[in-house]
Amino acid sequence: MRVLIVTAHPQRDSFTQALTEQFIAGVASSGHEAEIADLYGEGFNPLVSIPEMNGWQKGLVLPEIHAEQERIRSCDGLVLSYPVWWSTPPAILTGWLQRVLTQGFAFMHVDGRTEGQLKLRAQMLVNIGSRQRQDIDLATLYLEPILGVLRYCGMDILPTQANWGVYPQADRAALQSYVEQAFENGKRFFA
Ligand SMILES: Cc1cc2nc3c(=O)[nH]c(=O)nc-3n(C[C@H](O)[C@H](O)[C@H](O)COP(=O)(O)O)c2cc1C
């Protein structure tokens, strides 16, 4: 089995990058394959153009988007690995979701209903500066919109690894436990 890990962070020494690498090591340790889609490293353009948007009505997809869709088609699983920036993923990742998960590929409308087309296992690895608080449900605020996208497209979603309280001076033991969890989640992904 094969999983595509889409990661969105500009810095090579970020915690997001470290977790992504551990998740991949976990996948490999279980005898499965992982492919990385490093959106910054690959220079993915997150901006939808007018001709592209007009093409959506006719089911037309640009070659660069077709290539991303083929990458997903060749996999059995999809993982999104990113930091929360102003309650959302980095713009490069939301642009990837908006451009790649097109109608006809990721979902279809059939008899007035929406049918998700991506029969993939999915998981999110998310780094968050804040700690989860009692007064406001940050997990719902930050994670539900993206989980909703994956669900809409028909994916079978595993529990999110939400790493709360990730910032430069964070407790080293907590960060280490997140790294170990990422390895374990990679190892169990196809179990
Ligand atoms: C532009 C920006 C916006 C951020 N917005 C939030 C936020 O809305 N909520 C939050 O809890 N943390 C926020 N953070 C903190 C990041 O989530 C945190 O620094 C990150 O997860 C650390 O992981 P990294 O080393 O991979 O960057 C923000 C950080 C940046 C740079």
The ligand as an SDF file (V2000), in Angstrom:
LIG
                    3D

 31 33  0  0  0  0  0  0  0  0999 V2000
    1.4480   33.1280   10.6560 C   0  0  0  0  0  0  0  0  0  0  0  0
    1.1960   32.2470   11.8450 C   0  0  0  0  0  0  0  0  0  0  0  0
   -0.0820   32.1550   12.3640 C   0  0  0  0  0  0  0  0  0  0  0  0
   -0.3400   31.3200   13.4640 C   0  0  0  0  0  0  0  0  0  0  0  0
   -1.6350   31.2100   13.9130 N   0  0  0  0  0  0  0  0  0  0  0  0
   -1.9120   30.3700   14.9360 C   0  0  0  0  0  0  0  0  0  0  0  0
   -3.2520   30.1850   15.3920 C   0  0  0  0  0  0  0  0  0  0  0  0
   -4.2150   30.7280   14.8330 O   0  0  0  0  0  0  0  0  0  0  0  0
   -3.4720   29.3770   16.4490 N   0  0  0  0  0  0  0  0  0  0  0  0
   -2.4440   28.7080   17.0700 C   0  0  0  0  0  0  0  0  0  0  0  0
   -2.7090   27.9710   18.0110 O   0  0  0  0  0  0  0  0  0  0  0  0
   -1.1590   28.8510   16.6540 N   0  0  0  0  0  0  0  0  0  0  0  0
   -0.8690   29.6540   15.6040 C   0  0  0  0  0  0  0  0  0  0  0  0
    0.4190   29.7960   15.1620 N   0  0  0  0  0  0  0  0  0  0  0  0
    1.4980   28.9960   15.8030 C   0  0  0  0  0  0  0  0  0  0  0  0
    1.8310   27.7580   14.9760 C   0  0  0  0  0  0  0  0  0  0  0  0
    0.7290   26.8880   14.8950 O   0  0  0  0  0  0  0  0  0  0  0  0
    3.0490   27.0260   15.5640 C   0  0  0  0  0  0  0  0  0  0  0  0
    4.1000   27.9410   15.6350 O   0  0  0  0  0  0  0  0  0  0  0  0
    3.4590   25.8800   14.7090 C   0  0  0  0  0  0  0  0  0  0  0  0
    2.5140   24.8570   14.7940 O   0  0  0  0  0  0  0  0  0  0  0  0
    4.8280   25.3370   15.1120 C   0  0  0  0  0  0  0  0  0  0  0  0
    5.1840   24.2780   14.2350 O   0  0  0  0  0  0  0  0  0  0  0  0
    6.3600   24.4480   13.1630 P   0  0  0  0  0  0  0  0  0  0  0  0
    7.6810   24.4020   13.8910 O   0  0  0  0  0  0  0  0  0  0  0  0
    6.2180   23.2910   12.2400 O   0  0  0  0  0  0  0  0  0  0  0  0
    6.1530   25.7790   12.4900 O   0  0  0  0  0  0  0  0  0  0  0  0
    0.7190   30.6040   14.0710 C   0  0  0  0  0  0  0  0  0  0  0  0
    2.0190   30.7310   13.5520 C   0  0  0  0  0  0  0  0  0  0  0  0
    2.2540   31.5200   12.4480 C   0  0  0  0  0  0  0  0  0  0  0  0
    3.6620   31.6070   11.8930 C   0  0  0  0  0  0  0  0  0  0  0  0
  1  2  1  0
  2  3  1  0
  2 30  2  0
  3  4  2  0
  4  5  1  0
  4 28  1  0
  5  6  2  0
  6  7  1  0
  6 13  1  0
  7  8  2  0
  7  9  1  0
  9 10  1  0
 10 11  2  0
 10 12  1  0
 12 13  2  0
 13 14  1  0
 14 15  1  0
 14 28  1  0
 15 16  1  0
 16 17  1  0
 16 18  1  0
 18 19  1  0
 18 20  1  0
 20 21  1  0
 20 22  1  0
 22 23  1  0
 23 24  1  0
 24 25  2  0
 24 26  1  0
 24 27  1  0
 28 29  2  0
 29 30  1  0
 30 31  1  0
M  END
$$$$
